[in-house]
Amino acid sequence: MRLEELEIRIAGHAYERYCQRVEPINRQALERSVAEELQRGYYRRHDYIQIAGVWWRYSASDGVMTLHTCYGRHHIDLPAAIKWAKRYKDRIVLGEAYGD
């Protein structure tokens, strides 16, 4: 089954991070927006997906795509950056002023 055909579920953590890192939005409106943007196209790498410029950690099974966390809008290759940070026991600060 193609990702565009799956039911979209947004975990509570992903919804909170989206509102924090991208924009405040009603949960149902976000689910509709993600489903519409998914039809237009996406980029995925491993367990990460970029939809309309927004990076998510996701899983898909049994006809459902679950978005587990939202990393926000980034132009970097976020999966590669996260892999690098894990390898070197470093952190990536997203959506917050450094040092807060």
N, CA, C and O atoms as a GROMACS GRO file, in nm:
protein
  400
    1MET      N    1   0.084  -0.119   0.000
    1MET     CA    2   0.000   0.000   0.000
    1MET      C    3   0.088   0.125   0.000
    1MET      O    4   0.187   0.132   0.074
    2ARG      N    5   0.053   0.221  -0.081
    2ARG     CA    6   0.130   0.346  -0.090
    2ARG      C    7   0.099   0.436   0.029
    2ARG      O    8  -0.011   0.431   0.085
    3LEU      N    9   0.195   0.518   0.067
    3LEU     CA   10   0.178   0.607   0.182
    3LEU      C   11   0.058   0.700   0.165
    3LEU      O   12  -0.011   0.732   0.262
    4GLU      N   13   0.034   0.744   0.042
    4GLU     CA   14  -0.076   0.837   0.016
    4GLU      C   15  -0.212   0.775   0.046
    4GLU      O   16  -0.310   0.847   0.062
    5GLU      N   17  -0.218   0.644   0.052
    5GLU     CA   18  -0.345   0.574   0.073
    5GLU      C   19  -0.371   0.542   0.220
    5GLU      O   20  -0.480   0.495   0.254
    6LEU      N   21  -0.274   0.566   0.306
    6LEU     CA   22  -0.287   0.530   0.446
    6LEU      C   23  -0.366   0.634   0.526
    6LEU      O   24  -0.368   0.752   0.492
    7GLU      N   25  -0.430   0.588   0.630
    7GLU     CA   26  -0.495   0.678   0.726
    7GLU      C   27  -0.384   0.748   0.805
    7GLU      O   28  -0.284   0.685   0.839
    8ILE      N   29  -0.400   0.876   0.833
    8ILE     CA   30  -0.299   0.954   0.905
    8ILE      C   31  -0.338   0.964   1.052
    8ILE      O   32  -0.451   1.001   1.085
    9ARG      N   33  -0.244   0.932   1.138
    9ARG     CA   34  -0.261   0.954   1.282
    9ARG      C   35  -0.142   1.034   1.331
    9ARG      O   36  -0.027   1.005   1.297
   10ILE      N   37  -0.171   1.135   1.410
   10ILE     CA   38  -0.064   1.220   1.464
   10ILE      C   39  -0.061   1.200   1.615
   10ILE      O   40  -0.157   1.233   1.685
   11ALA      N   41   0.049   1.146   1.664
   11ALA     CA   42   0.065   1.123   1.807
   11ALA      C   43   0.061   1.257   1.881
   11ALA      O   44   0.092   1.361   1.824
   12GLY      N   45   0.024   1.252   2.007
   12GLY     CA   46   0.017   1.374   2.089
   12GLY      C   47   0.148   1.449   2.090
   12GLY      O   48   0.150   1.572   2.079
   13HIS      N   49   0.259   1.377   2.104
   13HIS     CA   50   0.392   1.440   2.104
   13HIS      C   51   0.419   1.511   1.971
   13HIS      O   52   0.469   1.624   1.970
   14ALA      N   53   0.385   1.446   1.860
   14ALA     CA   54   0.407   1.506   1.728
   14ALA      C   55   0.323   1.632   1.711
   14ALA      O   56   0.370   1.732   1.657
   15TYR      N   57   0.199   1.627   1.757
   15TYR     CA   58   0.111   1.744   1.747
   15TYR      C   59   0.168   1.860   1.829
   15TYR      O   60   0.173   1.974   1.781
   16GLU      N   61   0.211   1.833   1.952
   16GLU     CA   62   0.268   1.938   2.036
   16GLU      C   63   0.393   1.999   1.972
   16GLU      O   64   0.409   2.121   1.971
   17ARG      N   65   0.480   1.914   1.918
   17ARG     CA   66   0.603   1.964   1.856
   17ARG      C   67   0.573   2.043   1.729
   17ARG      O   68   0.640   2.142   1.701
   18TYR      N   69   0.473   2.002   1.652
   18TYR     CA   70   0.436   2.077   1.533
   18TYR      C   71   0.391   2.218   1.574
   18TYR      O   72   0.434   2.317   1.516
   19CYS      N   73   0.305   2.225   1.673
   19CYS     CA   74   0.256   2.356   1.720
   19CYS      C   75   0.370   2.442   1.774
   19CYS      O   76   0.368   2.564   1.758
   20GLN      N   77   0.468   2.380   1.836
   20GLN     CA   78   0.582   2.452   1.891
   20GLN      C   79   0.681   2.494   1.782
   20GLN      O   80   0.731   2.606   1.783
   21ARG      N   81   0.709   2.405   1.688
   21ARG     CA   82   0.817   2.427   1.593
   21ARG      C   83   0.773   2.483   1.458
   21ARG      O   84   0.855   2.539   1.385
   22VAL      N   85   0.645   2.470   1.425
   22VAL     CA   86   0.599   2.518   1.295
   22VAL      C   87   0.494   2.627   1.314
   22VAL      O   88   0.519   2.743   1.283
   23GLU      N   89   0.377   2.590   1.365
   23GLU     CA   90   0.270   2.688   1.387
   23GLU      C   91   0.160   2.624   1.470
   23GLU      O   92   0.136   2.504   1.460
   24PRO      N   93   0.092   2.704   1.552
   24PRO     CA   94  -0.024   2.651   1.624
   24PRO      C   95  -0.136   2.623   1.523
   24PRO      O   96  -0.162   2.704   1.433
   25ILE      N   97  -0.202   2.508   1.538
   25ILE     CA   98  -0.308   2.469   1.446
   25ILE      C   99  -0.398   2.367   1.515
   25ILE      O  100  -0.353   2.293   1.602
   26ASN      N  101  -0.522   2.365   1.477
   26ASN     CA  102  -0.617   2.267   1.525
   26ASN      C  103  -0.572   2.128   1.480
   26ASN      O  104  -0.527   2.112   1.367
   27ARG      N  105  -0.584   2.029   1.566
   27ARG     CA  106  -0.536   1.894   1.535
   27ARG      C  107  -0.602   1.836   1.410
   27ARG      O  108  -0.534   1.778   1.325
   28GLN      N  109  -0.734   1.850   1.398
   28GLN     CA  110  -0.803   1.795   1.280
   28GLN      C  111  -0.760   1.868   1.153
   28GLN      O  112  -0.746   1.806   1.048
   29ALA      N  113  -0.738   1.997   1.163
   29ALA     CA  114  -0.691   2.074   1.047
   29ALA      C  115  -0.551   2.027   1.007
   29ALA      O  116  -0.520   2.019   0.888
   30LEU      N  117  -0.467   1.997   1.105
   30LEU     CA  118  -0.333   1.947   1.074
   30LEU      C  119  -0.340   1.810   1.006
   30LEU      O  120  -0.268   1.786   0.909
   31GLU      N  121  -0.425   1.722   1.055
   31GLU     CA  122  -0.440   1.591   0.992
   31GLU      C  123  -0.485   1.604   0.847
   31GLU      O  124  -0.434   1.536   0.759
   32ARG      N  125  -0.582   1.692   0.821
   32ARG     CA  126  -0.629   1.715   0.684
   32ARG      C  127  -0.517   1.772   0.597
   32ARG      O  128  -0.497   1.730   0.484
   33SER      N  129  -0.444   1.869   0.652
   33SER     CA  130  -0.336   1.933   0.578
   33SER      C  131  -0.226   1.832   0.542
   33SER      O  132  -0.178   1.830   0.429
   34VAL      N  133  -0.188   1.749   0.638
   34VAL     CA  134  -0.084   1.648   0.613
   34VAL      C  135  -0.132   1.552   0.504
   34VAL      O  136  -0.056   1.518   0.414
   35ALA      N  137  -0.258   1.507   0.512
   35ALA     CA  138  -0.311   1.414   0.412
   35ALA      C  139  -0.310   1.478   0.273
   35ALA      O  140  -0.275   1.412   0.175
   36GLU      N  141  -0.348   1.605   0.263
   36GLU     CA  142  -0.350   1.676   0.134
   36GLU      C  143  -0.208   1.693   0.080
   36GLU      O  144  -0.183   1.670  -0.038
   37GLU      N  145  -0.116   1.734   0.166
   37GLU     CA  146   0.022   1.756   0.123
   37GLU      C  147   0.090   1.625   0.084
   37GLU      O  148   0.174   1.623  -0.006
   38LEU      N  149   0.054   1.517   0.150
   38LEU     CA  150   0.109   1.386   0.118
   38LEU      C  151   0.073   1.347  -0.024
   38LEU      O  152   0.152   1.281  -0.093
   39GLN      N  153  -0.045   1.386  -0.070
   39GLN     CA  154  -0.087   1.359  -0.207
   39GLN      C  155  -0.001   1.435  -0.308
   39GLN      O  156   0.020   1.388  -0.420
   40ARG      N  157   0.048   1.552  -0.268
   40ARG     CA  158   0.129   1.636  -0.358
   40ARG      C  159   0.273   1.587  -0.369
   40ARG      O  160   0.342   1.616  -0.467
   41GLY      N  161   0.317   1.515  -0.269
   41GLY     CA  162   0.452   1.463  -0.273
   41GLY      C  163   0.520   1.466  -0.137
   41GLY      O  164   0.478   1.537  -0.046
   42TYR      N  165   0.625   1.388  -0.126
   42TYR     CA  166   0.699   1.378  -0.001
   42TYR      C  167   0.836   1.320  -0.032
   42TYR      O  168   0.862   1.267  -0.140
   43TYR      N  169   0.923   1.330   0.068
   43TYR     CA  170   1.055   1.268   0.060
   43TYR      C  171   1.071   1.186   0.187
   43TYR      O  172   1.045   1.236   0.297
   44ARG      N  173   1.112   1.063   0.174
   44ARG     CA  174   1.133   0.983   0.294
   44ARG      C  175   1.268   0.916   0.291
   44ARG      O  176   1.322   0.882   0.186
   45ARG      N  177   1.321   0.898   0.409
   45ARG     CA  178   1.450   0.833   0.426
   45ARG      C  179   1.447   0.761   0.560
   45ARG      O  180   1.433   0.822   0.665
   46HIS      N  181   1.460   0.631   0.553
   46HIS     CA  182   1.452   0.546   0.671
   46HIS      C  183   1.315   0.568   0.739
   46HIS      O  184   1.212   0.551   0.674
   47ASP      N  185   1.313   0.604   0.866
   47ASP     CA  186   1.188   0.626   0.938
   47ASP      C  187   1.152   0.774   0.948
   47ASP      O  188   1.077   0.814   1.037
   48TYR      N  189   1.206   0.855   0.857
   48TYR     CA  190   1.180   0.999   0.855
   48TYR      C  191   1.108   1.033   0.725
   48TYR      O  192   1.134   0.973   0.620
   49ILE      N  193   1.018   1.130   0.733
   49ILE     CA  194   0.948   1.173   0.613
   49ILE      C  195   0.938   1.325   0.616
   49ILE      O  196   0.914   1.385   0.720
   50GLN      N  197   0.956   1.386   0.499
   50GLN     CA  198   0.942   1.530   0.486
   50GLN      C  199   0.818   1.555   0.401
   50GLN      O  200   0.811   1.513   0.285
   51ILE      N  201   0.721   1.624   0.459
   51ILE     CA  202   0.595   1.656   0.392
   51ILE      C  203   0.580   1.807   0.395
   51ILE      O  204   0.576   1.867   0.503
   52ALA      N  205   0.571   1.868   0.278
   52ALA     CA  206   0.558   2.015   0.267
   52ALA      C  207   0.668   2.087   0.344
   52ALA      O  208   0.643   2.190   0.407
   53GLY      N  209   0.790   2.033   0.339
   53GLY     CA  210   0.904   2.097   0.404
   53GLY      C  211   0.918   2.069   0.552
   53GLY      O  212   1.012   2.116   0.615
   54VAL      N  213   0.826   1.993   0.610
   54VAL     CA  214   0.827   1.961   0.753
   54VAL      C  215   0.873   1.817   0.772
   54VAL      O  216   0.819   1.726   0.709
   55TRP      N  217   0.972   1.798   0.858
   55TRP     CA  218   1.025   1.665   0.886
   55TRP      C  219   0.951   1.600   1.002
   55TRP      O  220   0.922   1.665   1.103
   56TRP      N  221   0.920   1.472   0.986
   56TRP     CA  222   0.852   1.392   1.087
   56TRP      C  223   0.925   1.260   1.105
   56TRP      O  224   0.994   1.213   1.014
   57ARG      N  225   0.912   1.200   1.221
   57ARG     CA  226   0.950   1.059   1.243
   57ARG      C  227   0.819   0.983   1.232
   57ARG      O  228   0.720   1.021   1.295
   58TYR      N  229   0.817   0.875   1.154
   58TYR     CA  230   0.691   0.806   1.130
   58TYR      C  231   0.708   0.655   1.127
   58TYR      O  232   0.819   0.603   1.119
   59SER      N  233   0.595   0.587   1.132
   59SER     CA  234   0.590   0.443   1.106
   59SER      C  235   0.461   0.417   1.029
   59SER      O  236   0.367   0.496   1.035
   60ALA      N  237   0.458   0.306   0.959
   60ALA     CA  238   0.339   0.271   0.880
   60ALA      C  239   0.314   0.121   0.893
   60ALA      O  240   0.403   0.040   0.872
   61SER      N  241   0.191   0.086   0.929
   61SER     CA  242   0.151  -0.054   0.934
   61SER      C  243   0.000  -0.063   0.943
   61SER      O  244  -0.066   0.027   0.994
   62ASP      N  245  -0.053  -0.173   0.894
   62ASP     CA  246  -0.196  -0.203   0.901
   62ASP      C  247  -0.282  -0.089   0.848
   62ASP      O  248  -0.387  -0.059   0.904
   63GLY      N  249  -0.239  -0.026   0.739
   63GLY     CA  250  -0.318   0.079   0.675
   63GLY      C  251  -0.314   0.214   0.743
   63GLY      O  252  -0.393   0.303   0.710
   64VAL      N  253  -0.222   0.231   0.839
   64VAL     CA  254  -0.214   0.356   0.915
   64VAL      C  255  -0.071   0.409   0.913
   64VAL      O  256   0.024   0.333   0.934
   65MET      N  257  -0.056   0.539   0.888
   65MET     CA  258   0.072   0.607   0.905
   65MET      C  259   0.063   0.688   1.033
   65MET      O  260  -0.023   0.774   1.047
   66THR      N  261   0.152   0.659   1.126
   66THR     CA  262   0.155   0.733   1.252
   66THR      C  263   0.275   0.826   1.250
   66THR      O  264   0.388   0.782   1.228
   67LEU      N  265   0.250   0.954   1.273
   67LEU     CA  266   0.356   1.053   1.286
   67LEU      C  267   0.387   1.064   1.435
   67LEU      O  268   0.302   1.106   1.514
   68HIS      N  269   0.508   1.026   1.473
   68HIS     CA  270   0.544   1.016   1.615
   68HIS      C  271   0.601   1.145   1.672
   68HIS      O  272   0.573   1.179   1.787
   69THR      N  273   0.679   1.216   1.594
   69THR     CA  274   0.732   1.344   1.639
   69THR      C  275   0.754   1.434   1.518
   69THR      O  276   0.770   1.386   1.406
   70CYS      N  277   0.755   1.562   1.542
   70CYS     CA  278   0.776   1.662   1.437
   70CYS      C  279   0.904   1.738   1.467
   70CYS      O  280   0.924   1.788   1.577
   71TYR      N  281   0.990   1.746   1.365
   71TYR     CA  282   1.116   1.819   1.380
   71TYR      C  283   1.109   1.960   1.323
   71TYR      O  284   1.202   2.038   1.341
   72GLY      N  285   1.001   1.993   1.254
   72GLY     CA  286   0.986   2.127   1.198
   72GLY      C  287   1.038   2.138   1.056
   72GLY      O  288   1.072   2.038   0.993
   73ARG      N  289   1.044   2.262   1.007
   73ARG     CA  290   1.092   2.289   0.871
   73ARG      C  291   1.244   2.308   0.874
   73ARG      O  292   1.296   2.391   0.948
   74HIS      N  293   1.313   2.231   0.791
   74HIS     CA  294   1.459   2.241   0.783
   74HIS      C  295   1.502   2.212   0.642
   74HIS      O  296   1.443   2.129   0.573
   75HIS      N  297   1.606   2.280   0.599
   75HIS     CA  298   1.662   2.257   0.466
   75HIS      C  299   1.776   2.156   0.470
   75HIS      O  300   1.827   2.115   0.366
   76ILE      N  301   1.816   2.117   0.590
   76ILE     CA  302   1.925   2.020   0.602
   76ILE      C  303   1.870   1.879   0.582
   76ILE      O  304   1.749   1.857   0.588
   77ASP      N  305   1.959   1.785   0.560
   77ASP     CA  306   1.921   1.644   0.554
   77ASP      C  307   1.909   1.598   0.698
   77ASP      O  308   2.006   1.551   0.758
   78LEU      N  309   1.791   1.611   0.754
   78LEU     CA  310   1.770   1.584   0.896
   78LEU      C  311   1.805   1.441   0.936
   78LEU      O  312   1.868   1.422   1.040
   79PRO      N  313   1.767   1.339   0.859
   79PRO     CA  314   1.807   1.204   0.899
   79PRO      C  315   1.959   1.188   0.912
   79PRO      O  316   2.006   1.124   1.006
   80ALA      N  317   2.035   1.246   0.820
   80ALA     CA  318   2.181   1.239   0.828
   80ALA      C  319   2.232   1.315   0.950
   80ALA      O  320   2.326   1.270   1.016
   81ALA      N  321   2.172   1.429   0.980
   81ALA     CA  322   2.214   1.509   1.096
   81ALA      C  323   2.187   1.434   1.227
   81ALA      O  324   2.269   1.436   1.318
   82ILE      N  325   2.072   1.369   1.236
   82ILE     CA  326   2.039   1.293   1.356
   82ILE      C  327   2.134   1.174   1.372
   82ILE      O  328   2.178   1.144   1.482
   83LYS      N  329   2.163   1.107   1.263
   83LYS     CA  330   2.257   0.994   1.267
   83LYS      C  331   2.394   1.041   1.315
   83LYS      O  332   2.457   0.976   1.399
   84TRP      N  333   2.440   1.154   1.263
   84TRP     CA  334   2.569   1.211   1.304
   84TRP      C  335   2.566   1.245   1.453
   84TRP      O  336   2.660   1.212   1.526
   85ALA      N  337   2.458   1.310   1.499
   85ALA     CA  338   2.449   1.351   1.639
   85ALA      C  339   2.450   1.228   1.732
   85ALA      O  340   2.513   1.232   1.838
   86LYS      N  341   2.382   1.122   1.693
   86LYS     CA  342   2.383   1.001   1.775
   86LYS      C  343   2.522   0.940   1.780
   86LYS      O  344   2.568   0.898   1.886
   87ARG      N  345   2.588   0.936   1.666
   87ARG     CA  346   2.722   0.877   1.658
   87ARG      C  347   2.820   0.950   1.750
   87ARG      O  348   2.902   0.887   1.815
   88TYR      N  349   2.811   1.082   1.755
   88TYR     CA  350   2.905   1.162   1.832
   88TYR      C  351   2.849   1.209   1.966
   88TYR      O  352   2.905   1.297   2.031
   89LYS      N  353   2.737   1.148   2.006
   89LYS     CA  354   2.674   1.180   2.134
   89LYS      C  355   2.653   1.330   2.149
   89LYS      O  356   2.686   1.390   2.252
   90ASP      N  357   2.599   1.389   2.045
   90ASP     CA  358   2.572   1.532   2.039
   90ASP      C  359   2.421   1.552   2.031
   90ASP      O  360   2.346   1.455   2.026
   91ARG      N  361   2.377   1.676   2.029
   91ARG     CA  362   2.236   1.707   2.020
   91ARG      C  363   2.212   1.808   1.910
   91ARG      O  364   2.301   1.887   1.876
   92ILE      N  365   2.092   1.806   1.857
   92ILE     CA  366   2.048   1.906   1.761
   92ILE      C  367   1.936   1.984   1.829
   92ILE      O  368   1.838   1.925   1.874
   93VAL      N  369   1.950   2.115   1.838
   93VAL     CA  370   1.847   2.198   1.899
   93VAL      C  371   1.754   2.246   1.788
   93VAL      O  372   1.797   2.309   1.692
   94LEU      N  373   1.626   2.215   1.802
   94LEU     CA  374   1.527   2.251   1.700
   94LEU      C  375   1.419   2.341   1.760
   94LEU      O  376   1.362   2.309   1.865
   95GLY      N  377   1.391   2.451   1.695
   95GLY     CA  378   1.279   2.536   1.733
   95GLY      C  379   1.292   2.610   1.863
   95GLY      O  380   1.193   2.662   1.914
   96GLU      N  381   1.410   2.616   1.918
   96GLU     CA  382   1.431   2.685   2.045
   96GLU      C  383   1.558   2.767   2.034
   96GLU      O  384   1.648   2.735   1.958
   97ALA      N  385   1.563   2.873   2.113
   97ALA     CA  386   1.686   2.952   2.119
   97ALA      C  387   1.791   2.868   2.193
   97ALA      O  388   1.761   2.808   2.296
   98TYR      N  389   1.911   2.864   2.141
   98TYR     CA  390   2.018   2.786   2.202
   98TYR      C  391   2.043   2.834   2.345
   98TYR      O  392   2.055   2.955   2.369
   99GLY      N  393   2.050   2.741   2.436
   99GLY     CA  394   2.080   2.774   2.575
   99GLY      C  395   1.959   2.795   2.662
   99GLY      O  396   1.973   2.813   2.783
  100ASP      N  397   1.839   2.794   2.603
  100ASP     CA  398   1.717   2.809   2.685
  100ASP      C  399   1.684   2.682   2.759
  100ASP      O  400   1.586   2.677   2.832
   0.00000   0.00000   0.00000
